[in-house]
């Protein structure tokens, strides 16, 4: 966020927000999610060096599930749409490397297969806009059109599904209630898609 508004994340009231990302072991202790978001953060402003970026890249690629896609838990055998979309966002800058390209293509295929007939996704037993938002953001990052036939089910696009959660005050619903995180993710996916 700081990079996006032209502020220096390496000096926030005297604190360097980037330097903790150089501690690979601590960052990946939480699992694949740490590697994904660290790589996204480092690439947001070309922070760090190739060595640390490659460590995160290798972690993401090594965590791919059989047949493609990613999941939050290492013991999980089935890919999850939410984490798969986030992994694809992290990998997008590297997709022209052969080893990354193939993983990205498998991830795209998995996301299309995991999509429900109503155009959205069930993630963590919940039908909410967040996963659709992550997938739409991944598509935008990879240059895939929002109306791509692989992500249109029964004439319903991801964008249509996301907008079905919007209510009159402009916020987006999660489990029948206006939700800040759902609204934030929906907004940034719609902006990324433009």
Secondary structure, DSSP 8 states (H G I E B T S, - for coil): -TTTTT--TT-BTTB-TTGGGG-HHHHHTT-HHHHHHHHHHHHHTT-S-HHHHHHHHHHHHHT--TTS---SSTT--S--HHHHHHHHHHHGGGTTSHHHHHHHHHHHHHHHHH--TTS--EETTEE-HHHHHHHHHHHHHHT--TT-GGGEETTEEHHHHHHTTB-TTS-BEETTEE-HHHHHHHHHHHHHH-
